[in-house]
Structures are given as C-alpha cells and as structure tokens.
Amino acid sequence: MKNQEISRRQFLGASSLAVAGMALMSESTFGMPAYIKNLGKPNSLFNGVQIGVISYSWRSMPSSAEQVLQYCIESNISAIELMGPAGESFAGAPTAPPRPAGTPGGRRPELTPEQKAEQEEYTKKLAEWRAKVPMAKFVQLRKLYNDAGVNIYAFKPSALNANNTDAEVDYAFRAAKALGANQATVELPTDVAQTKRLGEIAGKNKIYVGYHGHLQQTFTAWDVALGQSKYNALNFDMGHYVAAGFDPLELIKAKHEHIVSMHTKDRKSKANGGQNMPWGEGDTPIIAALELMRKNKYKFPATIELEYDIPAGSDAVKETAKCVEYARKALMA
C-alpha cells in the first residue's frame, strides 16, 4: 500500500491538470468536448478494466435518457449502470406525482392523505404498465447508447423490492436484457425469502441480480443469497465497505467470481469517520483495487458512484470526468 500512498498525490495533480484542460476545450456543459470529437466515441476501458458509472451520480442534474447519454460522452464514459427513471420514462412509463421537497437536513415532509392516495394510484399504474409494456423502446434505447459508444451493463429500476409483483420483477430482468445488460441491481434484502424469489426469476431470464450493500456489508453478507441461485451476485460497494471497517481487497480476491459490478468511491475508514471524499483523499484503496482487476483480468466493471460534495464552480459531470481520469492514470492507460 505504500506505493499507492506515494503515487496518489502525484497523479492526482496530473489528473487535475488534465481535467482542467478538458474543461477549457469544452464551451459548455452540453457542448461536446473537443477531445471527444477528436476520438469519435468515449472509451473508458483502460488496460482491460472497464470503468463505468451509475447514472445516480448525476442526480443533481436533469437526467432524461438522452441527457444521461450526453453526460457519458462528456465524461468519456463508455459503460453505464442506468437507473430506472431515465429508462422507464424513455419507454413511456406513467409520470410520477410530484414529491414534496426535502428539508435542509434531507428529510422529506410527511405526505398528506391526498398525496398518499396519488402515490398509491401511481404505484398501481406503474405495476400495470411494467407487466404489459413491450420491450421495443428498451431495445431502441440500447441502440441509441450503443451507437454513441456507450454500453448499458446494468439496470436499476424500483421493481425488485418485496412489495413489487412477480410480473414487475420479471419485467426488470426482461428490460435489462433488452437494454443489453447482464444484470439488474437492487439493495441487498434482509429477507432471505426475497433473495430466493429474485434469484429464481432472474434464473428464468438468465440475468444476474447484483445485490448492492451499504454499511451493512460484511464478508459473509451475500453468502445465503449466493447459495440460493447462481444468478444471485454482488453489486459490491468498496467505499461503503471501507466505511464499515473492512478491507475490500480481501473480499474482491475471495469473491470476484460472484461480483458482477463494483461501485467505486472514496470514503474515509470507519476509524476516520467514514466521510465521502474526492478520489485520492479518502482511505479506500481505489488504485490497488483497479491494479488487482487489471492483473487478474477481472471483467466486472468498476462503477463510479459520485457521492462526495461537489465543489463550488464544478458540477457532477466535471467531477465524474475527474474520476475517469484518476482511473486512467491508475491503470497507466
């Protein structure tokens, strides 16, 4: 780990200069940067390691499917875990009722009886739509992204929870397949009956369920699910794992065959407070993890999940581009 600590500041400085140069070459957030125009299409496959992004990283910005694709191009991202709203809206899903704004502390106010009734009606309509929607629009969306040089490897709709019908769960995997993904992702359930249910429906579609974890992640957190179905897998989050007090490199080595994607972020360790940090400033061994992936030819993508505070004068797309450049330097591409 010593060489990692020595090299962090060196290439972080170089990365900042490179990204600053990129920013100078771009006229606006929505204008295509000159360096991508020259290359033709984005490419975040570095020395055999696929760097991707989850579209949640751009939650602070307008996020239609077309806008998300533009953000990929501007960030030099060629692979993505697509959140449900962008894909479902593109495919014609019912529009969700407006939600009351959260408080400065992040809490949403309690819904009124009328708002609760609206939400229940929307949930019912969405379930009916999911059960019947043709896959043609998802295939169209896949082509739109692929033609621009971006591969959709994961889909994360709100259709894989305990309160979703079997038809919705089946839809999630069918939509993922239509998008070209090999996995649909969801938070790791605490109920083993739910992981069994999801694994069985995933198996029928031959699409993996990537179970994502937060601070509840432990070395054995996924073991029951893995034993239930070969289509139950890990959407591992190495940053949260560090903040929970564990070494992600040991888990990656031991369970790499079951990892279908890995959320990559920098967090302080549990002992140091667990805060989300810009890449290179926390305790997550991002460089060592990427080197491990390259050395052992692991094929699961490293998914950028932008969760640190965006600095004044920047935005989520610019910060994602910094993460991509950090990864490129780490992999010596």
C-alpha positions in Angstrom: 0.0 0.0 0.0 3.0 2.3 0.5 3.5 2.8 -3.3 -0.2 3.8 -3.5 0.2 6.5 -0.9 3.3 7.9 -2.6 1.6 8.0 -6.0 -1.8 9.3 -5.0 -0.7 13.0 -4.9 1.5 12.8 -7.9 -1.1 11.5 -10.4 -4.0 13.4 -8.6 -2.2 16.6 -9.5 -1.7 15.4 -13.0 -5.3 14.4 -13.2 -6.5 17.8 -12.1 -4.4 19.5 -14.8 -5.7 17.1 -17.5 -9.3 17.6 -16.5 -8.8 21.4 -16.4 -7.5 21.1 -19.9 -10.6 19.2 -20.9 -12.8 21.9 -19.4 -11.0 24.6 -21.4 -11.7 22.7 -24.6 -15.4 22.5 -23.9 -17.6 25.5 -24.5 -20.5 24.4 -22.2 -21.7 21.5 -20.1 -23.9 20.4 -23.0 -21.4 21.0 -25.8 -19.3 18.0 -26.8 -15.7 18.4 -25.7 -13.1 18.7 -28.4 -11.0 15.8 -27.1 -14.1 13.5 -27.6 -14.8 15.0 -31.0 -11.3 14.0 -32.0 -11.6 10.5 -30.6 -15.1 10.0 -32.1 -16.6 8.0 -29.2 -16.0 7.7 -25.4 -13.7 5.0 -24.2 -13.3 4.2 -20.5 -11.9 0.7 -21.0 -8.4 1.1 -19.6 -5.9 -1.8 -20.0 -8.7 -4.3 -19.8 -10.5 -2.7 -16.9 -13.9 -1.3 -17.7 -14.7 2.0 -15.8 -18.4 2.7 -15.7 -20.7 5.0 -13.9 -24.1 4.8 -12.3 -26.5 7.5 -13.5 -27.3 8.2 -9.9 -24.0 10.2 -9.9 -25.8 12.9 -11.9 -28.9 13.2 -9.7 -28.2 16.9 -9.2 -28.7 17.5 -12.9 -31.6 16.9 -15.4 -31.5 13.2 -16.1 -33.5 12.1 -19.1 -32.1 9.1 -21.0 -30.8 11.5 -23.7 -29.2 13.8 -21.1 -27.6 10.9 -19.3 -26.1 9.7 -22.6 -24.7 13.2 -23.2 -23.1 13.2 -19.7 -21.5 9.9 -20.5 -19.9 11.4 -23.7 -18.7 14.5 -21.8 -17.2 12.3 -19.1 -15.5 9.9 -21.5 -17.6 7.1 -20.1 -18.3 4.1 -22.3 -20.4 1.9 -19.9 -23.2 2.6 -17.5 -25.5 1.3 -14.8 -28.7 3.0 -15.7 -31.2 4.0 -13.0 -34.8 3.1 -13.6 -36.5 6.6 -14.1 -34.5 7.5 -17.2 -35.0 4.2 -19.0 -38.7 3.8 -18.0 -39.5 7.4 -18.9 -38.0 6.8 -22.3 -40.1 3.7 -22.7 -43.3 5.6 -21.8 -43.9 4.9 -18.2 -46.6 6.8 -16.2 -45.4 10.1 -14.8 -44.8 10.1 -11.1 -46.7 12.6 -9.0 -44.6 15.4 -7.6 -43.0 14.8 -4.3 -42.7 17.5 -1.6 -39.2 19.0 -1.4 -36.9 17.8 1.4 -35.8 19.9 4.4 -32.3 21.2 4.6 -31.4 18.2 6.7 -32.5 15.9 3.9 -35.8 14.7 5.4 -39.0 14.7 3.3 -42.1 16.0 5.0 -44.9 13.6 5.7 -47.3 13.1 2.8 -50.8 14.4 3.1 -53.7 11.9 2.7 -54.3 13.2 -0.8 -50.6 12.8 -1.7 -50.6 9.3 -0.3 -53.6 8.4 -2.4 -51.9 9.8 -5.5 -48.8 7.8 -4.8 -50.7 4.6 -4.3 -52.6 5.2 -7.6 -49.3 5.8 -9.4 -47.7 2.7 -7.9 -50.7 0.6 -9.2 -50.5 2.2 -12.7 -46.7 1.7 -12.9 -47.1 -2.0 -11.9 -49.7 -2.5 -14.6 -47.5 -0.7 -17.2 -44.5 -2.8 -16.3 -46.4 -6.0 -16.6 -47.6 -5.2 -20.2 -45.0 -2.9 -21.8 -43.3 -4.2 -25.0 -39.5 -4.3 -25.0 -39.2 -2.3 -28.3 -38.5 1.0 -26.6 -35.8 -0.5 -24.4 -34.2 -2.1 -27.5 -34.3 1.4 -29.1 -32.7 2.9 -26.1 -29.9 0.3 -26.2 -29.2 1.1 -29.9 -29.2 4.9 -29.1 -26.5 4.3 -26.4 -24.5 1.7 -28.4 -24.4 3.9 -31.5 -22.9 6.7 -29.3 -20.3 4.2 -28.0 -21.9 3.5 -24.6 -22.8 0.1 -23.3 -25.5 -0.4 -20.7 -24.3 -3.2 -18.4 -26.8 -2.8 -15.5 -30.3 -1.6 -15.0 -31.7 -0.4 -11.6 -35.5 0.1 -11.6 -37.6 0.2 -8.5 -39.1 -3.1 -9.5 -37.2 -5.6 -7.4 -38.5 -5.0 -3.9 -40.6 -7.1 -1.7 -43.7 -5.0 -2.5 -43.3 -5.5 -6.2 -45.3 -8.1 -8.0 -43.7 -11.1 -9.7 -44.7 -9.6 -13.0 -42.7 -6.4 -12.1 -39.7 -8.4 -11.1 -39.8 -10.4 -14.3 -40.1 -7.1 -16.2 -37.0 -5.8 -14.6 -34.9 -8.6 -16.0 -36.6 -8.5 -19.4 -35.9 -4.8 -19.6 -32.3 -5.3 -18.5 -31.8 -7.9 -21.2 -33.4 -5.6 -23.9 -31.0 -2.8 -22.8 -28.1 -5.2 -23.4 -27.3 -5.5 -19.6 -26.3 -8.8 -17.9 -27.6 -7.6 -14.5 -30.4 -5.8 -12.7 -29.3 -4.2 -9.4 -31.1 -3.7 -6.1 -30.3 -3.1 -2.5 -29.4 -6.3 -0.6 -32.6 -7.5 1.1 -32.6 -8.6 4.7 -35.3 -11.3 4.0 -33.8 -14.5 2.6 -37.1 -15.4 1.1 -36.8 -12.3 -1.1 -33.3 -13.2 -2.4 -34.6 -16.7 -3.2 -37.6 -15.2 -5.1 -35.4 -12.8 -7.1 -32.8 -15.4 -7.8 -35.4 -17.8 -9.2 -37.0 -15.2 -11.5 -33.5 -14.0 -12.5 -32.6 -17.5 -13.5 -35.6 -17.8 -15.8 -34.4 -14.8 -17.6 -30.7 -15.7 -17.4 -29.9 -12.2 -16.0 -28.0 -11.7 -12.8 -29.3 -9.8 -9.7 -26.5 -7.6 -8.4 -27.2 -7.0 -4.7 -25.8 -3.7 -3.5 -24.8 -3.0 0.0 -24.1 0.0 2.3 -22.7 -0.1 5.8 -24.3 -3.5 6.5 -21.8 -5.1 4.1 -19.7 -7.8 5.7 -17.5 -10.6 4.2 -20.4 -13.0 4.6 -23.4 -10.7 3.8 -24.1 -12.3 0.4 -23.4 -15.9 1.3 -27.0 -17.0 1.8 -28.1 -15.4 -1.5 -25.2 -16.9 -3.4 -26.2 -20.3 -2.2 -29.8 -19.9 -3.4 -29.2 -19.2 -7.1 -26.2 -18.9 -9.4 -27.9 -15.7 -10.7 -27.6 -14.0 -7.3 -24.5 -11.9 -7.3 -22.7 -8.9 -5.8 -23.0 -5.3 -6.8 -20.2 -4.7 -4.3 -19.6 -1.2 -2.9 -15.9 -0.9 -1.9 -16.3 2.6 -0.5 -19.1 1.7 1.9 -17.2 -1.5 2.8 -14.2 0.6 3.9 -16.5 2.9 5.9 -17.9 -0.2 7.6 -14.4 -1.0 8.8 -13.3 -3.7 6.3 -10.6 -4.3 3.7 -12.3 -4.5 0.2 -9.2 -6.1 -1.5 -9.7 -9.3 0.5 -13.3 -9.6 -0.4 -12.6 -8.9 -4.1 -9.9 -11.6 -4.2 -12.2 -14.1 -2.5 -15.5 -13.4 -4.2 -14.5 -12.0 -7.6 -16.3 -14.8 -9.5 -19.6 -13.6 -7.9 -19.1 -9.8 -8.4 -21.0 -8.5 -11.5 -20.2 -4.9 -10.8 -18.4 -2.8 -8.2 -19.4 0.6 -7.0 -16.2 2.7 -6.7 -16.0 5.7 -4.4 -13.5 7.0 -1.9 -14.6 7.1 1.7 -12.7 7.5 5.0 -12.4 4.3 7.1 -14.7 3.7 9.9 -12.0 4.7 12.4 -11.6 8.0 10.5 -15.2 9.0 10.3 -16.4 7.3 7.1 -16.9 10.5 5.1 -17.2 10.5 1.3 -14.2 12.2 -0.2 -12.9 13.2 -3.7 -10.9 10.3 -5.2 -7.5 10.0 -3.7 -8.4 11.9 -0.4 -10.1 9.0 1.5 -9.0 5.6 2.7 -10.5 3.4 0.0 -7.7 1.6 -1.9 -9.0 2.5 -5.3 -5.6 2.3 -7.1 -4.8 -1.1 -5.6 -8.3 -2.4 -6.5 -8.0 -1.3 -10.1 -4.5 -2.8 -10.3 -5.9 -6.0 -8.9 -8.6 -6.1 -11.5 -6.1 -5.4 -14.3 -3.6 -8.0 -13.0 -6.1 -10.8 -12.6 -8.2 -9.8 -15.7 -11.4 -9.4 -13.7 -14.2 -8.5 -16.2 -16.7 -6.8 -13.9 -16.9 -3.0 -14.3 -15.7 -0.6 -11.7 -18.7 1.8 -11.4 -18.1 5.4 -10.5 -20.7 6.5 -7.9 -20.3 10.2 -7.2 -21.3 10.9 -3.6 -18.8 13.4 -2.3 -19.8 17.1 -2.2 -19.4 18.9 -5.5 -17.0 21.8 -5.2 -18.2 25.4 -6.0 -17.8 26.1 -9.7 -18.0 22.5 -10.7 -20.8 20.0 -11.5 -21.4 16.3 -11.4 -20.3 15.8 -15.0 -17.0 17.5 -14.4 -16.4 15.6 -11.2 -17.2 12.3 -13.0 -14.6 13.2 -15.6 -12.0 13.7 -12.8 -12.8 10.2 -11.5 -12.4 8.7 -15.0 -9.0 10.5 -15.4 -8.0 9.2 -12.0 -8.8 5.7 -13.0 -7.0 6.1 -16.3 -3.8 7.3 -14.6 -4.1 4.5 -12.0 -4.3 1.9 -14.8 -1.4 3.6 -16.7 -3.6 3.8 -19.9 
